[in-house]
Amino acid sequence: MSIGDNVKRLRRDKGLTQGELADKSKLGLNLISRLERDATDPRLSSLYKLMNALDCTADALLMDPDISNLSTILKTQFERISVLEEEDQKVLIHVIDNYSRAAAYDNMTEGRGYWSMQAILGKTEKVIK
């Protein structure tokens, strides 16, 4: 994912048109369009203006998921979630919580992880070895 893709995604997340982003960032509409098409690279001063206008971090603007680690990607996704409506946030929390519980249960029943089924059944010697 390129800087242009990130600008477009963040702009759309905020419900802004290119013109509105140009006004809000005090950058030219032509520059916003060229950035989103990857026809130019932004100057550092333009990046700061975009971060302020989009209310995002440098990570969110510059991150390339193909070369970023999972922690950075998760952090960026949680930043996107934080601006959603409260009900939508609750739904995503519910989904993540249920998925985490299911994954933990799978790990326990397959004997993986610290809290394996053997530990729960009191067979700690297998866990310690």
Beta strands, then each sheet from edge to edge (+ up, - down):
end
